[in-house]
Amino acid sequence: MRRMILPLMLVVAVACQPATVEQQATTAGPDVEAIRALLAQTVTAYNAADVEAAMALYADDVLSMPPTDAAMGKADVRGMMEAFLGENDLQFTAQADEILVAGDVGVLLVSYDENWTPKGEGEPGAQHGKWLIVLRKQADGSWKAWRDMWTSVSPPPQPAM
């Protein structure tokens, strides 16, 4: 938990800085389209179980905060992804609900649906959720996820009667 406090404080501090003309937030333009394309590439990679292609979304210093344990760094994210995609067939769809760019920081809010079927024993699963990604523009002009977190917004299962 303590590892998450400093990065979150940094995001808040950056967000609270007065914007210059060059940093005015926008929801259109080439950076927004680049982020939209990155999301589309990520969805394709997830559905193909292509871990290498999916890792293109993430910065080396990514902090990923799923509803369970956080993963710090690209190696941890890769490990989580390899485990999940290695054990499950995945059908993943995602819709960008909002993309906002201010300077070298982007925010992407995604609605997603995923259905998975275990390759071995186990029950299939499904969830509908929201995914929040804070991106940073890299020196080469590409965008990478620097922080991300997601949660299921599916209704909870009904109790058996």
C-alpha positions as CSV (number, residue, x, y, z in Angstrom):
1,M,0.0,0.0,0.0
2,R,2.8,2.4,0.8
3,R,4.3,1.8,-2.6
4,M,1.1,3.2,-4.1
5,I,0.9,6.4,-2.1
6,L,3.9,8.2,-3.6
7,P,2.9,7.5,-7.3
8,L,-0.7,8.6,-6.5
9,M,0.6,11.8,-4.8
10,L,2.7,12.5,-7.9
11,V,-0.2,12.1,-10.2
12,V,-2.3,14.5,-8.1
13,A,0.6,17.0,-8.0
14,V,1.0,16.9,-11.7
15,A,-2.7,17.2,-12.2
16,C,-2.8,20.3,-9.9
17,Q,-0.1,22.2,-11.7
18,P,-1.3,25.3,-13.6
19,A,-1.4,24.5,-17.3
20,T,0.5,26.6,-19.8
21,V,-0.9,27.1,-23.2
22,E,1.1,24.1,-24.5
23,Q,-0.3,21.9,-21.7
24,Q,-4.0,22.7,-22.1
25,A,-5.9,19.4,-22.0
26,T,-7.4,18.1,-25.3
27,T,-9.6,15.3,-26.3
28,A,-8.7,15.4,-30.0
29,G,-5.6,15.4,-32.1
30,P,-2.7,13.1,-33.1
31,D,-1.8,12.2,-29.5
32,V,-5.4,11.2,-28.7
33,E,-5.5,9.1,-31.9
34,A,-2.1,7.5,-31.0
35,I,-3.6,6.5,-27.6
36,R,-6.7,5.1,-29.2
37,A,-4.6,3.1,-31.6
38,L,-2.5,1.7,-28.7
39,L,-5.7,0.5,-27.0
40,A,-6.8,-1.2,-30.2
41,Q,-3.3,-2.9,-30.5
42,T,-3.6,-4.1,-26.9
43,V,-7.0,-5.6,-27.4
44,T,-5.8,-7.5,-30.5
45,A,-2.7,-8.7,-28.5
46,Y,-4.8,-9.9,-25.6
47,N,-7.2,-11.8,-27.8
48,A,-4.2,-13.5,-29.6
49,A,-2.6,-14.3,-26.3
50,D,0.5,-12.4,-27.6
51,V,2.2,-11.3,-24.5
52,E,5.0,-9.6,-26.3
53,A,2.6,-7.4,-28.3
54,A,0.5,-6.7,-25.2
55,M,3.6,-5.5,-23.3
56,A,4.0,-2.7,-25.8
57,L,1.3,-0.9,-23.8
58,Y,3.5,-0.6,-20.7
59,A,6.3,1.7,-19.7
60,D,9.3,0.0,-18.0
61,D,8.3,1.7,-14.7
62,V,4.6,0.8,-14.8
63,L,2.6,0.3,-11.7
64,S,-0.4,-1.9,-12.4
65,M,-3.0,-2.0,-9.7
66,P,-5.6,-4.8,-10.3
67,P,-8.2,-5.5,-7.6
68,T,-5.7,-7.9,-6.1
69,D,-1.9,-7.4,-5.6
70,A,-0.1,-4.5,-7.4
71,A,2.6,-5.2,-10.0
72,M,5.5,-2.9,-10.0
73,G,7.5,-2.8,-13.3
74,K,7.2,-4.4,-16.6
75,A,8.6,-7.8,-15.5
76,D,5.8,-8.1,-12.8
77,V,3.1,-7.2,-15.3
78,R,4.5,-9.7,-17.8
79,G,4.5,-12.4,-15.2
80,M,0.8,-11.8,-14.4
81,M,-0.1,-11.6,-18.0
82,E,1.8,-14.8,-18.9
83,A,0.1,-16.7,-16.1
84,F,-3.4,-15.6,-17.0
85,L,-3.1,-16.0,-20.8
86,G,-1.2,-19.2,-20.4
87,E,-4.1,-20.7,-18.4
88,N,-7.0,-19.2,-20.2
89,D,-8.5,-18.5,-23.6
90,L,-9.6,-14.9,-23.6
91,Q,-12.1,-12.9,-25.5
92,F,-11.6,-9.2,-24.7
93,T,-13.3,-6.1,-26.0
94,A,-12.6,-2.5,-25.0
95,Q,-14.2,0.9,-25.7
96,A,-12.3,4.1,-25.0
97,D,-14.9,6.2,-23.0
98,E,-12.6,9.2,-22.6
99,I,-9.1,10.1,-23.7
100,L,-7.6,13.3,-22.4
101,V,-4.1,14.6,-23.1
102,A,-2.3,17.4,-21.3
103,G,1.3,17.9,-22.4
104,D,3.2,14.6,-21.9
105,V,0.5,13.0,-19.8
106,G,-2.6,11.2,-21.1
107,V,-5.5,9.7,-19.3
108,L,-7.5,6.8,-20.8
109,L,-10.8,5.6,-19.4
110,V,-12.0,2.3,-20.8
111,S,-15.1,0.1,-20.5
112,Y,-14.2,-3.5,-21.1
113,D,-15.8,-6.9,-21.3
114,E,-13.9,-10.1,-21.0
115,N,-14.8,-13.8,-21.2
116,W,-12.3,-16.4,-20.3
117,T,-12.3,-20.2,-20.6
118,P,-9.7,-22.2,-18.7
119,K,-7.4,-24.3,-20.9
120,G,-7.5,-27.0,-18.2
121,E,-9.9,-27.5,-15.3
122,G,-12.0,-24.7,-14.0
123,E,-15.1,-22.7,-14.7
124,P,-15.3,-20.1,-17.5
125,G,-15.7,-16.5,-16.3
126,A,-16.8,-13.1,-17.5
127,Q,-16.7,-9.6,-16.3
128,H,-17.6,-6.1,-17.3
129,G,-15.4,-3.4,-15.9
130,K,-13.7,-0.1,-16.0
131,W,-9.9,0.4,-16.7
132,L,-8.2,3.7,-15.9
133,I,-4.8,4.2,-17.5
134,V,-2.4,7.1,-16.9
135,L,0.0,7.3,-19.9
136,R,3.3,9.2,-20.4
137,K,4.7,10.3,-23.7
138,Q,8.0,8.7,-24.3
139,A,11.1,10.3,-25.8
140,D,10.4,8.6,-29.1
141,G,6.9,10.2,-29.2
142,S,5.1,6.9,-28.3
143,W,2.6,6.6,-25.4
144,K,3.0,4.0,-22.7
145,A,0.9,3.1,-19.7
146,W,2.7,4.4,-16.6
147,R,-0.1,3.6,-14.1
148,D,-3.2,1.5,-14.5
149,M,-6.0,0.1,-12.4
150,W,-9.2,-1.7,-13.1
151,T,-12.2,-3.0,-11.4
152,S,-15.2,-5.1,-12.3
153,V,-18.5,-3.3,-12.4
154,S,-20.5,-6.4,-13.2
155,P,-23.4,-7.0,-10.9
156,P,-22.5,-9.5,-8.1
157,P,-23.8,-13.0,-8.6
158,Q,-27.3,-13.6,-7.2
159,P,-27.4,-15.9,-4.2
160,A,-28.8,-19.3,-4.8
161,M,-32.4,-19.6,-3.5
